[in-house]
Amino acid sequence: MTPQPDPWSQFGDLVEPGTGHQFVHTDEFPGSRPPVNRQPEAPVPEPDILWDSHPLMRFVNGVEYEFFQVGALAEALGRQPVTIRSWETKGLLPGTPFRSAMPSRSPLATLGKTAKGRRLYLRAQIEGILQIASEEGVILNNGGPPTPKFAERVYTLYDTLRLQVHQPQPPQGTPS
């Protein structure tokens, strides 16, 4: 048997009208050629920002604590902040007992709303929520929505931490 000639070889000397480019054979489909002047798509780098990279330091009963806003909790769980707020509204996640100072807005800006301040979460709250979420299957984008058991466990965590933070601290130094 004799080898068959390449059927595309007869088109090798054709030139694209108006450009002077020679037709190039590809296996995709007849008439296609590789793109001209296109950069290959660069891979999107993973962000190096961690959820705990921007703590807010606040004093409670004379003790300094690290607090984080709702975006940090959302990033730790692999969700969007609006999802965390929605879970709180629906009762799937208890509201945090800590808030920033009430914002100074004009009454027209809060029309019909109560000005509350931003949600603040302790480091221990976020780490506890992460642990509970991984145990309950809520963590990251492939996890499901929170369950009532998840909400109950987080509420217990909040109560424990609230008691620890709001208890008066013993006086510093030695008694005389």
C-alpha positions as CSV (number, residue, x, y, z in Angstrom):
1,M,0.0,0.0,0.0
2,T,1.4,3.4,-0.9
3,P,1.2,6.3,1.6
4,Q,-1.6,8.7,0.8
5,P,-0.5,12.3,0.2
6,D,-1.7,14.9,2.8
7,P,-4.9,16.4,1.3
8,W,-3.9,19.8,2.9
9,S,-0.6,20.0,1.1
10,Q,-2.3,21.4,-2.0
11,F,-3.4,24.5,0.0
12,G,0.1,25.3,1.5
13,D,0.9,28.0,-1.1
14,L,-2.4,29.9,-0.7
15,V,-2.2,33.4,0.8
16,E,-5.0,35.1,2.7
17,P,-6.3,38.0,0.5
18,G,-5.5,41.5,1.8
19,T,-3.1,40.4,4.5
20,G,-0.4,38.4,2.8
21,H,-0.5,35.8,5.5
22,Q,-0.1,32.2,4.3
23,F,-2.9,29.8,5.4
24,V,-1.7,27.5,8.1
25,H,-3.0,24.0,8.6
26,T,-4.5,23.1,12.0
27,D,-6.5,20.1,13.1
28,E,-9.4,22.2,14.3
29,F,-11.4,22.8,11.1
30,P,-10.5,24.0,7.5
31,G,-9.7,27.7,7.2
32,S,-8.8,28.2,10.8
33,R,-5.4,29.6,11.8
34,P,-3.8,30.4,15.1
35,P,-4.7,33.7,16.6
36,V,-2.4,36.7,15.9
37,N,-1.3,39.2,18.5
38,R,-3.0,37.5,21.4
39,Q,-1.4,37.0,24.7
40,P,-2.0,33.7,26.5
41,E,-4.4,34.0,29.4
42,A,-2.4,34.5,32.6
43,P,-3.5,32.4,35.5
44,V,-5.3,34.3,38.2
45,P,-3.1,34.4,41.3
46,E,-4.7,33.4,44.5
47,P,-5.0,36.3,47.0
48,D,-2.6,36.1,49.9
49,I,-4.9,38.0,52.1
50,L,-6.0,36.0,55.1
51,W,-9.2,36.6,57.0
52,D,-7.3,37.8,60.1
53,S,-5.1,40.3,58.3
54,H,-7.0,43.4,59.4
55,P,-7.9,43.2,63.1
56,L,-9.6,46.1,64.9
57,M,-8.2,46.4,68.4
58,R,-10.8,47.4,71.0
59,F,-10.8,47.6,74.8
60,V,-13.6,45.9,76.8
61,N,-13.4,46.2,80.6
62,G,-9.8,47.4,80.4
63,V,-8.6,44.4,78.3
64,E,-7.6,44.8,74.6
65,Y,-9.3,42.3,72.2
66,E,-8.9,41.6,68.5
67,F,-12.2,42.2,66.6
68,F,-13.0,41.5,63.0
69,Q,-15.8,42.7,60.8
70,V,-18.4,40.6,58.9
71,G,-16.1,40.4,55.8
72,A,-13.5,38.5,57.8
73,L,-16.0,35.9,58.9
74,A,-17.3,35.6,55.4
75,E,-13.8,35.1,54.0
76,A,-13.0,32.5,56.6
77,L,-16.2,30.5,55.7
78,G,-15.7,31.0,51.9
79,R,-18.9,33.0,51.6
80,Q,-19.9,36.6,50.8
81,P,-20.7,39.1,53.6
82,V,-24.3,39.4,52.3
83,T,-24.7,35.7,52.9
84,I,-23.6,36.0,56.5
85,R,-26.0,38.9,57.1
86,S,-28.8,36.9,55.4
87,W,-28.1,33.9,57.7
88,E,-28.3,36.2,60.7
89,T,-31.6,37.7,59.5
90,K,-33.1,34.2,58.9
91,G,-31.9,33.0,62.3
92,L,-29.5,30.5,60.8
93,L,-26.6,32.3,62.5
94,P,-27.0,34.1,65.8
95,G,-26.2,37.8,65.7
96,T,-22.9,38.7,67.3
97,P,-23.2,40.3,70.7
98,F,-20.5,42.9,69.8
99,R,-21.1,46.0,67.7
100,S,-19.0,49.0,66.9
101,A,-20.0,52.5,68.1
102,M,-23.2,53.7,66.7
103,P,-22.6,55.6,63.4
104,S,-23.2,59.3,63.4
105,R,-25.7,59.6,60.6
106,S,-28.3,62.2,60.0
107,P,-31.9,61.0,60.8
108,L,-32.7,61.1,57.0
109,A,-30.0,58.6,56.2
110,T,-31.5,56.0,58.6
111,L,-35.1,56.8,57.6
112,G,-37.1,54.0,59.3
113,K,-34.0,52.1,60.4
114,T,-32.3,51.9,63.7
115,A,-28.6,52.8,63.6
116,K,-26.7,50.0,65.2
117,G,-23.0,50.0,64.3
118,R,-21.0,47.4,62.5
119,R,-21.0,43.7,63.5
120,L,-17.8,42.8,65.3
121,Y,-16.5,39.3,65.9
122,L,-13.8,38.1,68.3
123,R,-11.0,36.0,66.9
124,A,-12.2,33.2,69.2
125,Q,-15.7,33.6,67.7
126,I,-14.5,33.2,64.1
127,E,-12.2,30.3,65.0
128,G,-15.1,28.6,66.9
129,I,-17.5,29.2,64.0
130,L,-15.0,27.7,61.6
131,Q,-14.6,24.6,63.8
132,I,-18.4,24.2,64.2
133,A,-18.9,24.8,60.4
134,S,-16.4,22.1,59.4
135,E,-18.0,19.7,61.8
136,E,-21.6,20.5,60.6
137,G,-20.6,20.6,56.8
138,V,-21.3,24.3,56.4
139,I,-17.8,25.5,55.5
140,L,-16.6,26.7,52.1
141,N,-18.6,27.0,48.9
142,N,-19.3,23.3,48.5
143,G,-20.8,23.1,51.9
144,G,-24.5,23.3,52.6
145,P,-26.5,26.0,54.4
146,P,-26.4,26.2,58.2
147,T,-28.6,23.8,60.1
148,P,-30.5,24.5,63.3
149,K,-27.9,22.4,65.2
150,F,-25.2,24.7,63.7
151,A,-27.0,27.8,65.0
152,E,-27.5,26.3,68.4
153,R,-23.9,25.4,68.8
154,V,-22.8,28.9,67.6
155,Y,-25.2,30.5,70.1
156,T,-23.7,28.5,72.9
157,L,-20.2,29.6,71.8
158,Y,-21.3,33.2,71.7
159,D,-22.8,33.0,75.3
160,T,-19.5,31.5,76.6
161,L,-17.4,34.1,75.0
162,R,-19.7,37.0,76.0
163,L,-19.4,35.9,79.7
164,Q,-15.6,35.7,79.4
165,V,-15.3,39.2,77.9
166,H,-17.8,41.0,80.0
167,Q,-16.8,39.6,83.4
168,P,-14.9,42.2,85.5
169,Q,-11.2,41.6,85.5
170,P,-9.4,41.0,88.8
171,P,-7.3,44.0,89.9
172,Q,-3.7,44.0,88.6
173,G,-0.8,43.8,91.1
174,T,-0.5,42.3,94.5
175,P,-2.8,43.2,97.4
176,S,-1.1,45.0,100.3
